[in-house]
Amino acid sequence: MSVDRKQGAVRASGSGIKVTCPHCEKPTIVRTSEKITRQTRQAKLICTNADCGHTFIVVVEAVKTISPSATPHPEVRMQGPTLKHAVARPVSA
Ligand SMILES: [Zn+2]
């Protein structure tokens, strides 16, 4: 995953998602993290730059399936992979 914006950035690493401070763009650390829904998690982050000290909230949401689950949960509703060859055809009797 890679989401770069004018201020701050989110990028994946080998051990998790790294979020930089939207103000000074230095690394942050997660102070607390809690489940909001089955697909959404909220975390409080603090900037590691002592001169900045920004503390803020981020929300991480599962939004799109790349490869379907073998054990799907009925409450999970996500955009699925694009099925380019799935075409609706009239049923002939
Ligand atoms: Zn900062």
PDB file of the backbone (N, CA, C, O) and the ligand in Angstrom, with CONECT records:
HET     ZN  A 101       1
ATOM      1  N   MET A   1       0.846  -1.187   0.000  1.00  0.00           N
ATOM      2  CA  MET A   1       0.000   0.000   0.000  1.00  0.00           C
ATOM      3  C   MET A   1       0.879   1.234   0.000  1.00  0.00           C
ATOM      4  O   MET A   1       1.924   1.276   0.650  1.00  0.00           O
ATOM      5  N   SER A   2       0.437   2.235  -0.739  1.00  0.00           N
ATOM      6  CA  SER A   2       1.183   3.467  -0.774  1.00  0.00           C
ATOM      7  C   SER A   2       0.218   4.619  -1.019  1.00  0.00           C
ATOM      8  O   SER A   2      -0.368   4.722  -2.096  1.00  0.00           O
ATOM      9  N   VAL A   3       0.054   5.465  -0.047  1.00  0.00           N
ATOM     10  CA  VAL A   3      -0.825   6.619  -0.176  1.00  0.00           C
ATOM     11  C   VAL A   3      -0.003   7.850   0.150  1.00  0.00           C
ATOM     12  O   VAL A   3       0.261   8.129   1.320  1.00  0.00           O
ATOM     13  N   ASP A   4       0.394   8.570  -0.845  1.00  0.00           N
ATOM     14  CA  ASP A   4       1.165   9.786  -0.630  1.00  0.00           C
ATOM     15  C   ASP A   4       0.252  10.990  -0.849  1.00  0.00           C
ATOM     16  O   ASP A   4      -0.452  11.074  -1.855  1.00  0.00           O
ATOM     17  N   ARG A   5       0.272  11.897   0.082  1.00  0.00           N
ATOM     18  CA  ARG A   5      -0.528  13.115  -0.047  1.00  0.00           C
ATOM     19  C   ARG A   5       0.402  14.294   0.150  1.00  0.00           C
ATOM     20  O   ARG A   5       1.582  14.123   0.453  1.00  0.00           O
ATOM     21  N   LYS A   6      -0.136  15.494  -0.024  1.00  0.00           N
ATOM     22  CA  LYS A   6       0.683  16.685   0.156  1.00  0.00           C
ATOM     23  C   LYS A   6       1.301  16.720   1.541  1.00  0.00           C
ATOM     24  O   LYS A   6       2.464  17.085   1.712  1.00  0.00           O
ATOM     25  N   GLN A   7       0.498  16.334   2.530  1.00  0.00           N
ATOM     26  CA  GLN A   7       0.995  16.331   3.900  1.00  0.00           C
ATOM     27  C   GLN A   7       0.921  14.905   4.436  1.00  0.00           C
ATOM     28  O   GLN A   7      -0.157  14.312   4.480  1.00  0.00           O
ATOM     29  N   GLY A   8       2.050  14.358   4.839  1.00  0.00           N
ATOM     30  CA  GLY A   8       2.069  13.033   5.441  1.00  0.00           C
ATOM     31  C   GLY A   8       2.013  11.949   4.388  1.00  0.00           C
ATOM     32  O   GLY A   8       1.774  12.215   3.210  1.00  0.00           O
ATOM     33  N   ALA A   9       2.238  10.716   4.831  1.00  0.00           N
ATOM     34  CA  ALA A   9       2.233   9.592   3.914  1.00  0.00           C
ATOM     35  C   ALA A   9       1.977   8.312   4.681  1.00  0.00           C
ATOM     36  O   ALA A   9       2.303   8.191   5.862  1.00  0.00           O
ATOM     37  N   VAL A  10       1.383   7.359   3.976  1.00  0.00           N
ATOM     38  CA  VAL A  10       1.177   6.035   4.526  1.00  0.00           C
ATOM     39  C   VAL A  10       1.848   5.070   3.571  1.00  0.00           C
ATOM     40  O   VAL A  10       1.606   5.129   2.366  1.00  0.00           O
ATOM     41  N   ARG A  11       2.683   4.186   4.081  1.00  0.00           N
ATOM     42  CA  ARG A  11       3.297   3.192   3.210  1.00  0.00           C
ATOM     43  C   ARG A  11       3.497   1.902   3.986  1.00  0.00           C
ATOM     44  O   ARG A  11       3.700   1.912   5.200  1.00  0.00           O
ATOM     45  N   ALA A  12       3.437   0.809   3.273  1.00  0.00           N
ATOM     46  CA  ALA A  12       3.590  -0.488   3.903  1.00  0.00           C
ATOM     47  C   ALA A  12       5.065  -0.841   4.021  1.00  0.00           C
ATOM     48  O   ALA A  12       5.872  -0.475   3.166  1.00  0.00           O
ATOM     49  N   SER A  13       5.407  -1.553   5.085  1.00  0.00           N
ATOM     50  CA  SER A  13       6.765  -2.066   5.226  1.00  0.00           C
ATOM     51  C   SER A  13       6.649  -3.541   5.581  1.00  0.00           C
ATOM     52  O   SER A  13       5.545  -4.082   5.633  1.00  0.00           O
ATOM     53  N   GLY A  14       7.761  -4.183   5.822  1.00  0.00           N
ATOM     54  CA  GLY A  14       7.736  -5.601   6.131  1.00  0.00           C
ATOM     55  C   GLY A  14       6.994  -5.926   7.409  1.00  0.00           C
ATOM     56  O   GLY A  14       6.453  -7.025   7.534  1.00  0.00           O
ATOM     57  N   SER A  15       6.949  -5.010   8.361  1.00  0.00           N
ATOM     58  CA  SER A  15       6.348  -5.312   9.659  1.00  0.00           C
ATOM     59  C   SER A  15       5.058  -4.549   9.920  1.00  0.00           C
ATOM     60  O   SER A  15       4.484  -4.680  11.001  1.00  0.00           O
ATOM     61  N   GLY A  16       4.586  -3.762   8.970  1.00  0.00           N
ATOM     62  CA  GLY A  16       3.350  -3.039   9.194  1.00  0.00           C
ATOM     63  C   GLY A  16       3.280  -1.779   8.384  1.00  0.00           C
ATOM     64  O   GLY A  16       4.102  -1.547   7.498  1.00  0.00           O
ATOM     65  N   ILE A  17       2.291  -0.960   8.691  1.00  0.00           N
ATOM     66  CA  ILE A  17       2.090   0.284   7.960  1.00  0.00           C
ATOM     67  C   ILE A  17       2.828   1.407   8.670  1.00  0.00           C
ATOM     68  O   ILE A  17       2.724   1.550   9.888  1.00  0.00           O
ATOM     69  N   LYS A  18       3.565   2.196   7.920  1.00  0.00           N
ATOM     70  CA  LYS A  18       4.280   3.340   8.474  1.00  0.00           C
ATOM     71  C   LYS A  18       3.530   4.611   8.096  1.00  0.00           C
ATOM     72  O   LYS A  18       3.179   4.816   6.935  1.00  0.00           O
ATOM     73  N   VAL A  19       3.295   5.447   9.076  1.00  0.00           N
ATOM     74  CA  VAL A  19       2.621   6.720   8.842  1.00  0.00           C
ATOM     75  C   VAL A  19       3.556   7.827   9.291  1.00  0.00           C
ATOM     76  O   VAL A  19       4.048   7.814  10.420  1.00  0.00           O
ATOM     77  N   THR A  20       3.800   8.782   8.411  1.00  0.00           N
ATOM     78  CA  THR A  20       4.631   9.919   8.785  1.00  0.00           C
ATOM     79  C   THR A  20       3.744  11.066   9.254  1.00  0.00           C
ATOM     80  O   THR A  20       2.563  11.127   8.914  1.00  0.00           O
ATOM     81  N   CYS A  21       4.315  11.962  10.027  1.00  0.00           N
ATOM     82  CA  CYS A  21       3.600  13.124  10.550  1.00  0.00           C
ATOM     83  C   CYS A  21       3.181  14.031   9.387  1.00  0.00           C
ATOM     84  O   CYS A  21       4.003  14.349   8.527  1.00  0.00           O
ATOM     85  N   PRO A  22       1.902  14.451   9.353  1.00  0.00           N
ATOM     86  CA  PRO A  22       1.470  15.321   8.267  1.00  0.00           C
ATOM     87  C   PRO A  22       2.116  16.701   8.317  1.00  0.00           C
ATOM     88  O   PRO A  22       2.115  17.410   7.310  1.00  0.00           O
ATOM     89  N   HIS A  23       2.666  17.100   9.460  1.00  0.00           N
ATOM     90  CA  HIS A  23       3.280  18.428   9.572  1.00  0.00           C
ATOM     91  C   HIS A  23       4.760  18.403   9.198  1.00  0.00           C
ATOM     92  O   HIS A  23       5.188  19.134   8.306  1.00  0.00           O
ATOM     93  N   CYS A  24       5.539  17.565   9.878  1.00  0.00           N
ATOM     94  CA  CYS A  24       6.998  17.587   9.653  1.00  0.00           C
ATOM     95  C   CYS A  24       7.496  16.394   8.831  1.00  0.00           C
ATOM     96  O   CYS A  24       8.670  16.342   8.467  1.00  0.00           O
ATOM     97  N   GLU A  25       6.608  15.435   8.537  1.00  0.00           N
ATOM     98  CA  GLU A  25       6.912  14.255   7.730  1.00  0.00           C
ATOM     99  C   GLU A  25       7.958  13.328   8.354  1.00  0.00           C
ATOM    100  O   GLU A  25       8.594  12.546   7.646  1.00  0.00           O
ATOM    101  N   LYS A  26       8.140  13.413   9.682  1.00  0.00           N
ATOM    102  CA  LYS A  26       9.017  12.475  10.390  1.00  0.00           C
ATOM    103  C   LYS A  26       8.198  11.241  10.774  1.00  0.00           C
ATOM    104  O   LYS A  26       6.969  11.297  10.776  1.00  0.00           O
ATOM    105  N   PRO A  27       8.865  10.125  11.099  1.00  0.00           N
ATOM    106  CA  PRO A  27       8.131   8.907  11.485  1.00  0.00           C
ATOM    107  C   PRO A  27       7.271   9.128  12.740  1.00  0.00           C
ATOM    108  O   PRO A  27       7.545  10.010  13.553  1.00  0.00           O
ATOM    109  N   THR A  28       6.234   8.308  12.869  1.00  0.00           N
ATOM    110  CA  THR A  28       5.366   8.351  14.053  1.00  0.00           C
ATOM    111  C   THR A  28       5.367   6.989  14.719  1.00  0.00           C
ATOM    112  O   THR A  28       5.796   5.997  14.130  1.00  0.00           O
ATOM    113  N   ILE A  29       4.884   6.948  15.951  1.00  0.00           N
ATOM    114  CA  ILE A  29       4.691   5.673  16.629  1.00  0.00           C
ATOM    115  C   ILE A  29       3.235   5.591  17.098  1.00  0.00           C
ATOM    116  O   ILE A  29       2.615   6.601  17.427  1.00  0.00           O
ATOM    117  N   VAL A  30       2.706   4.356  17.119  1.00  0.00           N
ATOM    118  CA  VAL A  30       1.322   4.122  17.536  1.00  0.00           C
ATOM    119  C   VAL A  30       1.259   4.097  19.056  1.00  0.00           C
ATOM    120  O   VAL A  30       1.968   3.321  19.695  1.00  0.00           O
ATOM    121  N   ARG A  31       0.406   4.950  19.643  1.00  0.00           N
ATOM    122  CA  ARG A  31       0.234   4.980  21.102  1.00  0.00           C
ATOM    123  C   ARG A  31      -0.875   4.025  21.528  1.00  0.00           C
ATOM    124  O   ARG A  31      -0.715   3.248  22.470  1.00  0.00           O
ATOM    125  N   THR A  32      -2.004   4.093  20.819  1.00  0.00           N
ATOM    126  CA  THR A  32      -3.118   3.187  21.101  1.00  0.00           C
ATOM    127  C   THR A  32      -3.759   2.806  19.779  1.00  0.00           C
ATOM    128  O   THR A  32      -3.619   3.514  18.782  1.00  0.00           O
ATOM    129  N   SER A  33      -4.468   1.673  19.777  1.00  0.00           N
ATOM    130  CA  SER A  33      -5.146   1.203  18.586  1.00  0.00           C
ATOM    131  C   SER A  33      -6.398   0.463  19.019  1.00  0.00           C
ATOM    132  O   SER A  33      -6.344  -0.366  19.928  1.00  0.00           O
ATOM    133  N   GLU A  34      -7.529   0.751  18.379  1.00  0.00           N
ATOM    134  CA  GLU A  34      -8.753   0.050  18.742  1.00  0.00           C
ATOM    135  C   GLU A  34      -9.582  -0.284  17.518  1.00  0.00           C
ATOM    136  O   GLU A  34      -9.593   0.452  16.531  1.00  0.00           O
ATOM    137  N   LYS A  35     -10.280  -1.419  17.604  1.00  0.00           N
ATOM    138  CA  LYS A  35     -11.165  -1.867  16.537  1.00  0.00           C
ATOM    139  C   LYS A  35     -12.442  -1.044  16.579  1.00  0.00           C
ATOM    140  O   LYS A  35     -13.068  -0.909  17.630  1.00  0.00           O
ATOM    141  N   ILE A  36     -12.826  -0.492  15.428  1.00  0.00           N
ATOM    142  CA  ILE A  36     -14.069   0.265  15.324  1.00  0.00           C
ATOM    143  C   ILE A  36     -15.158  -0.638  14.737  1.00  0.00           C
ATOM    144  O   ILE A  36     -16.242  -0.770  15.305  1.00  0.00           O
ATOM    145  N   THR A  37     -14.859  -1.245  13.613  1.00  0.00           N
ATOM    146  CA  THR A  37     -15.754  -2.224  12.999  1.00  0.00           C
ATOM    147  C   THR A  37     -14.876  -3.382  12.537  1.00  0.00           C
ATOM    148  O   THR A  37     -13.657  -3.350  12.701  1.00  0.00           O
ATOM    149  N   ARG A  38     -15.500  -4.394  11.964  1.00  0.00           N
ATOM    150  CA  ARG A  38     -14.756  -5.543  11.454  1.00  0.00           C
ATOM    151  C   ARG A  38     -13.743  -5.117  10.392  1.00  0.00           C
ATOM    152  O   ARG A  38     -12.720  -5.777  10.210  1.00  0.00           O
ATOM    153  N   GLN A  39     -14.027  -4.013   9.688  1.00  0.00           N
ATOM    154  CA  GLN A  39     -13.155  -3.561   8.604  1.00  0.00           C
ATOM    155  C   GLN A  39     -12.390  -2.286   8.925  1.00  0.00           C
ATOM    156  O   GLN A  39     -11.575  -1.837   8.119  1.00  0.00           O
ATOM    157  N   THR A  40     -12.641  -1.695  10.092  1.00  0.00           N
ATOM    158  CA  THR A  40     -12.058  -0.391  10.392  1.00  0.00           C
ATOM    159  C   THR A  40     -11.372  -0.392  11.750  1.00  0.00           C
ATOM    160  O   THR A  40     -11.900  -0.929  12.724  1.00  0.00           O
ATOM    161  N   ARG A  41     -10.197   0.212  11.805  1.00  0.00           N
ATOM    162  CA  ARG A  41      -9.422   0.322  13.025  1.00  0.00           C
ATOM    163  C   ARG A  41      -8.948   1.759  13.166  1.00  0.00           C
ATOM    164  O   ARG A  41      -8.569   2.394  12.182  1.00  0.00           O
ATOM    165  N   GLN A  42      -8.970   2.275  14.405  1.00  0.00           N
ATOM    166  CA  GLN A  42      -8.533   3.647  14.674  1.00  0.00           C
ATOM    167  C   GLN A  42      -7.306   3.598  15.568  1.00  0.00           C
ATOM    168  O   GLN A  42      -7.247   2.795  16.499  1.00  0.00           O
ATOM    169  N   ALA A  43      -6.323   4.454  15.291  1.00  0.00           N
ATOM    170  CA  ALA A  43      -5.106   4.483  16.095  1.00  0.00           C
ATOM    171  C   ALA A  43      -4.710   5.909  16.414  1.00  0.00           C
ATOM    172  O   ALA A  43      -4.909   6.821  15.611  1.00  0.00           O
ATOM    173  N   LYS A  44      -4.138   6.091  17.613  1.00  0.00           N
ATOM    174  CA  LYS A  44      -3.585   7.391  17.990  1.00  0.00           C
ATOM    175  C   LYS A  44      -2.081   7.323  17.775  1.00  0.00           C
ATOM    176  O   LYS A  44      -1.415   6.429  18.299  1.00  0.00           O
ATOM    177  N   LEU A  45      -1.545   8.263  17.006  1.00  0.00           N
ATOM    178  CA  LEU A  45      -0.125   8.289  16.683  1.00  0.00           C
ATOM    179  C   LEU A  45       0.519   9.541  17.255  1.00  0.00           C
ATOM    180  O   LEU A  45      -0.127  10.576  17.418  1.00  0.00           O
ATOM    181  N   ILE A  46       1.818   9.420  17.558  1.00  0.00           N
ATOM    182  CA  ILE A  46       2.567  10.581  18.015  1.00  0.00           C
ATOM    183  C   ILE A  46       3.831  10.714  17.177  1.00  0.00           C
ATOM    184  O   ILE A  46       4.513   9.728  16.897  1.00  0.00           O
ATOM    185  N   CYS A  47       4.126  11.923  16.788  1.00  0.00           N
ATOM    186  CA  CYS A  47       5.300  12.221  15.972  1.00  0.00           C
ATOM    187  C   CYS A  47       6.568  12.015  16.814  1.00  0.00           C
ATOM    188  O   CYS A  47       6.601  12.365  17.993  1.00  0.00           O
ATOM    189  N   THR A  48       7.604  11.446  16.198  1.00  0.00           N
ATOM    190  CA  THR A  48       8.854  11.189  16.913  1.00  0.00           C
ATOM    191  C   THR A  48       9.776  12.416  16.935  1.00  0.00           C
ATOM    192  O   THR A  48      10.806  12.415  17.609  1.00  0.00           O
ATOM    193  N   ASN A  49       9.397  13.450  16.196  1.00  0.00           N
ATOM    194  CA  ASN A  49      10.189  14.684  16.178  1.00  0.00           C
ATOM    195  C   ASN A  49       9.855  15.490  17.439  1.00  0.00           C
ATOM    196  O   ASN A  49       8.752  16.022  17.560  1.00  0.00           O
ATOM    197  N   ALA A  50      10.806  15.581  18.377  1.00  0.00           N
ATOM    198  CA  ALA A  50      10.575  16.270  19.647  1.00  0.00           C
ATOM    199  C   ALA A  50      10.209  17.732  19.456  1.00  0.00           C
ATOM    200  O   ALA A  50       9.498  18.303  20.282  1.00  0.00           O
ATOM    201  N   ASP A  51      10.687  18.348  18.376  1.00  0.00           N
ATOM    202  CA  ASP A  51      10.356  19.751  18.121  1.00  0.00           C
ATOM    203  C   ASP A  51       8.934  19.922  17.581  1.00  0.00           C
ATOM    204  O   ASP A  51       8.402  21.032  17.571  1.00  0.00           O
ATOM    205  N   CYS A  52       8.328  18.841  17.139  1.00  0.00           N
ATOM    206  CA  CYS A  52       6.969  18.881  16.575  1.00  0.00           C
ATOM    207  C   CYS A  52       5.944  18.443  17.634  1.00  0.00           C
ATOM    208  O   CYS A  52       5.104  19.231  18.068  1.00  0.00           O
ATOM    209  N   GLY A  53       6.034  17.173  18.036  1.00  0.00           N
ATOM    210  CA  GLY A  53       5.152  16.665  19.094  1.00  0.00           C
ATOM    211  C   GLY A  53       3.701  16.469  18.708  1.00  0.00           C
ATOM    212  O   GLY A  53       2.842  16.314  19.577  1.00  0.00           O
ATOM    213  N   HIS A  54       3.417  16.473  17.412  1.00  0.00           N
ATOM    214  CA  HIS A  54       2.032  16.315  16.952  1.00  0.00           C
ATOM    215  C   HIS A  54       1.479  14.942  17.348  1.00  0.00           C
ATOM    216  O   HIS A  54       2.130  13.920  17.132  1.00  0.00           O
ATOM    217  N   THR A  55       0.289  14.927  17.922  1.00  0.00           N
ATOM    218  CA  THR A  55      -0.436  13.700  18.241  1.00  0.00           C
ATOM    219  C   THR A  55      -1.732  13.738  17.449  1.00  0.00           C
ATOM    220  O   THR A  55      -2.436  14.749  17.454  1.00  0.00           O
ATOM    221  N   PHE A  56      -2.054  12.636  16.762  1.00  0.00           N
ATOM    222  CA  PHE A  56      -3.227  12.641  15.896  1.00  0.00           C
ATOM    223  C   PHE A  56      -3.815  11.244  15.740  1.00  0.00           C
ATOM    224  O   PHE A  56      -3.208  10.241  16.115  1.00  0.00           O
ATOM    225  N   ILE A  57      -5.023  11.218  15.171  1.00  0.00           N
ATOM    226  CA  ILE A  57      -5.770   9.978  14.988  1.00  0.00           C
ATOM    227  C   ILE A  57      -5.742   9.589  13.508  1.00  0.00           C
ATOM    228  O   ILE A  57      -5.887  10.445  12.635  1.00  0.00           O
ATOM    229  N   VAL A  58      -5.557   8.303  13.234  1.00  0.00           N
ATOM    230  CA  VAL A  58      -5.690   7.780  11.872  1.00  0.00           C
ATOM    231  C   VAL A  58      -6.737   6.664  11.897  1.00  0.00           C
ATOM    232  O   VAL A  58      -6.978   6.037  12.928  1.00  0.00           O
ATOM    233  N   VAL A  59      -7.341   6.439  10.749  1.00  0.00           N
ATOM    234  CA  VAL A  59      -8.306   5.357  10.589  1.00  0.00           C
ATOM    235  C   VAL A  59      -7.828   4.489   9.436  1.00  0.00           C
ATOM    236  O   VAL A  59      -7.552   4.990   8.346  1.00  0.00           O
ATOM    237  N   VAL A  60      -7.732   3.188   9.676  1.00  0.00           N
ATOM    238  CA  VAL A  60      -7.332   2.235   8.644  1.00  0.00           C
ATOM    239  C   VAL A  60      -8.559   1.395   8.312  1.00  0.00           C
ATOM    240  O   VAL A  60      -9.199   0.838   9.204  1.00  0.00           O
ATOM    241  N   GLU A  61      -8.883   1.308   7.022  1.00  0.00           N
ATOM    242  CA  GLU A  61     -10.082   0.591   6.609  1.00  0.00           C
ATOM    243  C   GLU A  61      -9.764  -0.390   5.493  1.00  0.00           C
ATOM    244  O   GLU A  61      -9.073  -0.045   4.535  1.00  0.00           O
ATOM    245  N   ALA A  62     -10.267  -1.611   5.613  1.00  0.00           N
ATOM    246  CA  ALA A  62     -10.169  -2.587   4.534  1.00  0.00           C
ATOM    247  C   ALA A  62     -11.227  -2.210   3.508  1.00  0.00           C
ATOM    248  O   ALA A  62     -12.416  -2.214   3.828  1.00  0.00           O
ATOM    249  N   VAL A  63     -10.824  -1.884   2.278  1.00  0.00           N
ATOM    250  CA  VAL A  63     -11.776  -1.358   1.297  1.00  0.00           C
ATOM    251  C   VAL A  63     -11.925  -2.199   0.028  1.00  0.00           C
ATOM    252  O   VAL A  63     -12.951  -2.115  -0.646  1.00  0.00           O
ATOM    253  N   LYS A  64     -10.924  -3.001  -0.302  1.00  0.00           N
ATOM    254  CA  LYS A  64     -11.005  -3.730  -1.565  1.00  0.00           C
ATOM    255  C   LYS A  64     -10.344  -5.097  -1.432  1.00  0.00           C
ATOM    256  O   LYS A  64      -9.243  -5.217  -0.895  1.00  0.00           O
ATOM    257  N   THR A  65     -11.025  -6.117  -1.923  1.00  0.00           N
ATOM    258  CA  THR A  65     -10.483  -7.470  -1.925  1.00  0.00           C
ATOM    259  C   THR A  65      -9.576  -7.668  -3.131  1.00  0.00           C
ATOM    260  O   THR A  65      -9.949  -7.339  -4.257  1.00  0.00           O
ATOM    261  N   ILE A  66      -8.387  -8.205  -2.893  1.00  0.00           N
ATOM    262  CA  ILE A  66      -7.476  -8.544  -3.984  1.00  0.00           C
ATOM    263  C   ILE A  66      -7.633 -10.023  -4.320  1.00  0.00           C
ATOM    264  O   ILE A  66      -7.722 -10.405  -5.487  1.00  0.00           O
ATOM    265  N   SER A  67      -7.667 -10.865  -3.251  1.00  0.00           N
ATOM    266  CA  SER A  67      -7.888 -12.295  -3.408  1.00  0.00           C
ATOM    267  C   SER A  67      -8.959 -12.694  -2.388  1.00  0.00           C
ATOM    268  O   SER A  67      -8.774 -12.436  -1.198  1.00  0.00           O
ATOM    269  N   PRO A  68     -10.054 -13.304  -2.798  1.00  0.00           N
ATOM    270  CA  PRO A  68     -11.160 -13.594  -1.888  1.00  0.00           C
ATOM    271  C   PRO A  68     -10.770 -14.508  -0.728  1.00  0.00           C
ATOM    272  O   PRO A  68      -9.888 -15.358  -0.856  1.00  0.00           O
ATOM    273  N   SER A  69     -11.458 -14.311   0.428  1.00  0.00           N
ATOM    274  CA  SER A  69     -11.239 -15.138   1.606  1.00  0.00           C
ATOM    275  C   SER A  69     -11.826 -16.527   1.390  1.00  0.00           C
ATOM    276  O   SER A  69     -12.862 -16.681   0.742  1.00  0.00           O
ATOM    277  N   ALA A  70     -11.154 -17.536   1.939  1.00  0.00           N
ATOM    278  CA  ALA A  70     -11.686 -18.894   1.901  1.00  0.00           C
ATOM    279  C   ALA A  70     -12.705 -19.085   3.021  1.00  0.00           C
ATOM    280  O   ALA A  70     -13.442 -20.071   3.030  1.00  0.00           O
ATOM    281  N   THR A  71     -12.749 -18.129   3.978  1.00  0.00           N
ATOM    282  CA  THR A  71     -13.703 -18.192   5.084  1.00  0.00           C
ATOM    283  C   THR A  71     -14.410 -16.834   5.208  1.00  0.00           C
ATOM    284  O   THR A  71     -14.250 -16.146   6.216  1.00  0.00           O
ATOM    285  N   PRO A  72     -15.178 -16.449   4.206  1.00  0.00           N
ATOM    286  CA  PRO A  72     -15.794 -15.113   4.209  1.00  0.00           C
ATOM    287  C   PRO A  72     -16.804 -14.931   5.332  1.00  0.00           C
ATOM    288  O   PRO A  72     -17.556 -15.850   5.656  1.00  0.00           O
ATOM    289  N   HIS A  73     -16.819 -13.719   5.937  1.00  0.00           N
ATOM    290  CA  HIS A  73     -17.779 -13.378   6.983  1.00  0.00           C
ATOM    291  C   HIS A  73     -18.940 -12.627   6.342  1.00  0.00           C
ATOM    292  O   HIS A  73     -18.711 -11.734   5.526  1.00  0.00           O
ATOM    293  N   PRO A  74     -20.195 -12.971   6.695  1.00  0.00           N
ATOM    294  CA  PRO A  74     -21.348 -12.345   6.041  1.00  0.00           C
ATOM    295  C   PRO A  74     -21.463 -10.837   6.271  1.00  0.00           C
ATOM    296  O   PRO A  74     -22.105 -10.153   5.475  1.00  0.00           O
ATOM    297  N   GLU A  75     -20.865 -10.304   7.330  1.00  0.00           N
ATOM    298  CA  GLU A  75     -20.953  -8.857   7.592  1.00  0.00           C
ATOM    299  C   GLU A  75     -19.951  -8.046   6.776  1.00  0.00           C
ATOM    300  O   GLU A  75     -20.061  -6.822   6.694  1.00  0.00           O
ATOM    301  N   VAL A  76     -18.987  -8.714   6.180  1.00  0.00           N
ATOM    302  CA  VAL A  76     -17.941  -7.991   5.448  1.00  0.00           C
ATOM    303  C   VAL A  76     -18.415  -7.675   4.037  1.00  0.00           C
ATOM    304  O   VAL A  76     -18.722  -8.568   3.247  1.00  0.00           O
ATOM    305  N   ARG A  77     -18.466  -6.396   3.746  1.00  0.00           N
ATOM    306  CA  ARG A  77     -18.871  -5.916   2.419  1.00  0.00           C
ATOM    307  C   ARG A  77     -17.727  -5.079   1.863  1.00  0.00           C
ATOM    308  O   ARG A  77     -17.454  -3.981   2.349  1.00  0.00           O
ATOM    309  N   MET A  78     -17.065  -5.602   0.849  1.00  0.00           N
ATOM    310  CA  MET A  78     -15.943  -4.887   0.257  1.00  0.00           C
ATOM    311  C   MET A  78     -16.018  -4.951  -1.251  1.00  0.00           C
ATOM    312  O   MET A  78     -16.591  -5.871  -1.834  1.00  0.00           O
ATOM    313  N   GLN A  79     -15.420  -3.940  -1.866  1.00  0.00           N
ATOM    314  CA  GLN A  79     -15.288  -3.947  -3.313  1.00  0.00           C
ATOM    315  C   GLN A  79     -14.408  -5.128  -3.682  1.00  0.00           C
ATOM    316  O   GLN A  79     -13.346  -5.326  -3.091  1.00  0.00           O
ATOM    317  N   GLY A  80     -14.845  -5.911  -4.658  1.00  0.00           N
ATOM    318  CA  GLY A  80     -14.090  -7.099  -5.025  1.00  0.00           C
ATOM    319  C   GLY A  80     -13.195  -6.847  -6.212  1.00  0.00           C
ATOM    320  O   GLY A  80     -13.173  -5.748  -6.766  1.00  0.00           O
ATOM    321  N   PRO A  81     -12.443  -7.886  -6.609  1.00  0.00           N
ATOM    322  CA  PRO A  81     -11.602  -7.744  -7.788  1.00  0.00           C
ATOM    323  C   PRO A  81     -12.477  -7.594  -9.026  1.00  0.00           C
ATOM    324  O   PRO A  81     -13.582  -8.134  -9.082  1.00  0.00           O
ATOM    325  N   THR A  82     -11.991  -6.880  -9.993  1.00  0.00           N
ATOM    326  CA  THR A  82     -12.737  -6.674 -11.239  1.00  0.00           C
ATOM    327  C   THR A  82     -12.734  -7.963 -12.052  1.00  0.00           C
ATOM    328  O   THR A  82     -11.682  -8.518 -12.367  1.00  0.00           O
ATOM    329  N   LEU A  83     -13.934  -8.424 -12.383  1.00  0.00           N
ATOM    330  CA  LEU A  83     -14.050  -9.638 -13.177  1.00  0.00           C
ATOM    331  C   LEU A  83     -14.287  -9.220 -14.629  1.00  0.00           C
ATOM    332  O   LEU A  83     -15.428  -9.024 -15.048  1.00  0.00           O
ATOM    333  N   LYS A  84     -13.210  -9.088 -15.384  1.00  0.00           N
ATOM    334  CA  LYS A  84     -13.286  -8.565 -16.740  1.00  0.00           C
ATOM    335  C   LYS A  84     -14.048  -9.483 -17.689  1.00  0.00           C
ATOM    336  O   LYS A  84     -14.596  -9.029 -18.694  1.00  0.00           O
ATOM    337  N   HIS A  85     -14.082 -10.775 -17.370  1.00  0.00           N
ATOM    338  CA  HIS A  85     -14.700 -11.721 -18.295  1.00  0.00           C
ATOM    339  C   HIS A  85     -16.103 -12.135 -17.863  1.00  0.00           C
ATOM    340  O   HIS A  85     -16.747 -12.945 -18.531  1.00  0.00           O
ATOM    341  N   ALA A  86     -16.582 -11.576 -16.737  1.00  0.00           N
ATOM    342  CA  ALA A  86     -17.926 -11.910 -16.292  1.00  0.00           C
ATOM    343  C   ALA A  86     -18.930 -11.052 -17.055  1.00  0.00           C
ATOM    344  O   ALA A  86     -19.032  -9.847 -16.824  1.00  0.00           O
ATOM    345  N   VAL A  87     -19.649 -11.666 -17.941  1.00  0.00           N
ATOM    346  CA  VAL A  87     -20.616 -10.940 -18.765  1.00  0.00           C
ATOM    347  C   VAL A  87     -21.977 -11.579 -18.553  1.00  0.00           C
ATOM    348  O   VAL A  87     -22.119 -12.798 -18.638  1.00  0.00           O
ATOM    349  N   ALA A  88     -22.980 -10.747 -18.276  1.00  0.00           N
ATOM    350  CA  ALA A  88     -24.336 -11.251 -18.108  1.00  0.00           C
ATOM    351  C   ALA A  88     -24.876 -11.703 -19.461  1.00  0.00           C
ATOM    352  O   ALA A  88     -24.799 -10.975 -20.451  1.00  0.00           O
ATOM    353  N   ARG A  89     -25.409 -12.889 -19.486  1.00  0.00           N
ATOM    354  CA  ARG A  89     -25.973 -13.414 -20.741  1.00  0.00           C
ATOM    355  C   ARG A  89     -27.410 -13.814 -20.509  1.00  0.00           C
ATOM    356  O   ARG A  89     -27.757 -14.283 -19.425  1.00  0.00           O
ATOM    357  N   PRO A  90     -28.267 -13.634 -21.526  1.00  0.00           N
ATOM    358  CA  PRO A  90     -29.664 -14.068 -21.367  1.00  0.00           C
ATOM    359  C   PRO A  90     -29.728 -15.584 -21.245  1.00  0.00           C
ATOM    360  O   PRO A  90     -28.971 -16.308 -21.893  1.00  0.00           O
ATOM    361  N   VAL A  91     -30.654 -16.054 -20.396  1.00  0.00           N
ATOM    362  CA  VAL A  91     -30.828 -17.497 -20.210  1.00  0.00           C
ATOM    363  C   VAL A  91     -31.797 -18.007 -21.267  1.00  0.00           C
ATOM    364  O   VAL A  91     -32.924 -17.524 -21.380  1.00  0.00           O
ATOM    365  N   SER A  92     -31.346 -18.990 -22.038  1.00  0.00           N
ATOM    366  CA  SER A  92     -32.223 -19.553 -23.055  1.00  0.00           C
ATOM    367  C   SER A  92     -32.956 -20.770 -22.496  1.00  0.00           C
ATOM    368  O   SER A  92     -32.355 -21.575 -21.784  1.00  0.00           O
ATOM    369  N   ALA A  93     -34.245 -20.916 -22.808  1.00  0.00           N
ATOM    370  CA  ALA A  93     -35.043 -22.002 -22.263  1.00  0.00           C
ATOM    371  C   ALA A  93     -34.939 -23.242 -23.118  1.00  0.00           C
ATOM    372  O   ALA A  93     -35.553 -24.262 -22.804  1.00  0.00           O
TER     373      ALA A  93
HETATM  374 ZN    ZN A 101       5.762  16.032  13.328  1.00  0.00          ZN2+
END
